[in-house]
Every structure is written in C-alpha cells, then in structure tokens.
Amino acid sequence: MFWFGCRNPMLHAFNLYNNKYEMTLVNRRPDLPAITKNPANGKQFAVCVEGLYAAYIGAIAAYRAELVSDVTLLANFEKMFEYYGYIPMTVSK
C-alpha cells in the first residue's frame, strides 16, 4: 500500500491521487503512525507527515547501524556511493 498509495504518487506527481486507494494527508498529529488504515474501509488511509518523517529517520538509523557492523554491506555501499552519493554541480557565469 505504501509504495503505490503514497510513495509513487508523491514522488512522481506531487500528490496522493491514485486509482487504488483513497489517501488523506494529515499533519500536527505526532500521536499517529505513518499510515493508518480505516478499519471500516480497507481502501482508505490517513498518511501522517510527522509519522512518515519519524519512520524515515528510524529507517536511516537502522540502516546505519547495520552498515557499520556488516563489512559486505559497507563495501557495497561504498561502491554505490561513488556513482549515486552526490550530484555534480557547475556554476555558469
């Protein structure tokens, strides 16, 4: 649900429209999880901005913890970072 209902529409169209799920974006509700399903309708979800942010930060922390303890993962990360870890920029005059 997250991938097609939230991630893809937000990244590709900057909205929550899709034809499978009904998404409602909420904010200022840190008590809510990232995504809450309506128990009365399995196609309706509330997406909490603060919850998504907290989940994102938590996922980064978990990945970092695994990265520093797994030499194979670290080696693969270093190979990937060479190509995707930065965006070259130029200044035009």
Summary of the structure (lengths in Angstrom):
residues: 93
radius of gyration: 17.8
end to end distance: 46.2
largest distance: 58.8
contacts: 199
relative contact order: 0.12
helix: 51%
strand: 14%
